[in-house]
Amino acid sequence: MALELIKGRYFSAYGLLGGLGFVLGIVFLVITCKIKKVRFSDVIYVYVWAGIAAIVGAKVLYLLLDIKNIIEAFRIGGEVLINYLKAVFGGGLVFYGGLIGGIFGVWGAAKYFRLEPRTMLSTIIPTLPLAHAFGRLGCHTVGCCYGVEVHGHFGKMYTDSLFAPNNVLLFPVQLTESLCDLVIFVILAVMLFRTPIEKMKNSNILEIYLILYPVVRFILEFFRGDNVRGYFLFFSTSQWISILILVSAGLSILCRGRSDQHLLK
């Protein structure tokens, strides 16, 4: 889907919404830095590098999970290959790849700029569900990450999507996830603003996010109609990743709690 923002010039709604989420993340960081009395220049450097790392991670995981279609598209060539490349460059992002890339991006950039990594993660992580919410709106406009077929009057029907089945009523799973992301963002923002700056490096804001989102994603995967990520046994690839992240976050909280208790003794 394209929007004519300037006469005669059309822009991808997917790209515009994703960009809007990134910009709103910057606005949130400006407000956060003023409240926390943190230098915005430090945070924005890390944020930008994390954004780049997230895009790279999201694209790499997408390509890894879609390797069979990549091989087939190149084998057939012609219009099939052209349409596939259009689809990849028009979207072709897997969120969990972006999440992993973004976290490593924050950690690596913080180390490079000689900043405290955990403090940077606690500060920046609330922007992730905020940006993701708008990214999912972008998915809704083009039809990627579409929902299962539904019957009745509640759903979304595409007519010219390169991703979703056209002329079929689908569950609006992208909009549902977008709403959940906004709720998670509010929870994390409240935690951030209530945490004193000197305790930021000991905050569990990252782990709380890595618990809340995987739970949401695990449930919503049952309402996803696309199977590009593939399945193993009873769950999709994303559900298995959700389980791994959820368990890792829980163990991290337990280990950090025991470490704090040990230091108090």
C-alpha positions, 0 to 999 in steps of 0.5 A: 500500500502506498500513500500520496503525501506529495503530489505525484510521489507515493511512499510505502505505508509500511516504511512510513509507519516503521519510520514513525515508530522509530521517530516516536522512540526518539521523542520518548528518549528525549523526554526520558533523558530530561526526567532522568537528567541523562545526556541525550547525546549518549543515548541517541548514539546507542539508539541509532546503532541499535536500530541499525543492528535490529534491521540487520538481525531482522533481515538475516533471520528472515532470509534464514527461515525462508531459505527454501523459497529463496532457492526456488525463486532463483531456480525459476527466475524471471517474474517469480524472482522479481516478485520475490525480491520486491516482497523481500525489500518491501518487508522481509523482516522477522521481529525476533531477529530484530530483537536479538540484533537490537539488544546486541546493538545496544550492548555493543554500542554502549561498550564502544562509547564507554557507557553502562550497558544495563543502564542503556538497555533499561533506558532504550528497551521501552522504545522497542514495543513502541516502535514495534506497535507502529511496525505492526500497523505497517504489516497490517497495511501491506498484509504481511504477518497476516492472520488466519481466515475468519468467518463473519464480519470481523476481519481484514480483507486484502485485494492486492497484497503480495503477502496475504491471500486476497479476497479472504477475510482474515483475523487482524492479528497485526492490529491485535499485536500492535495494541498489546505492544502499546500496553507493554510500552506503558508498563515499561515506561512506568517502570523506567520513570519510577526507577532512580537513575542510580539503580538503572543498571540493576533494573529488570526492565529488559527481563520484564519485556522479555517475559511479557512480549514472548507470552503475547507472541506465543498466544497470537501465533495461534491466530497467524495464517502465514507459515513462512517461519515454519513449524516444529512439532506442535509449535511454530518457530516463533513460538519455540523462540518465545519459549527460549526467551521467556525461560532465559528471562526468568532465569536471568531474574532469578540469578540476578536476585540471588546475586543481589542477596549474596552481595547484601550478606 
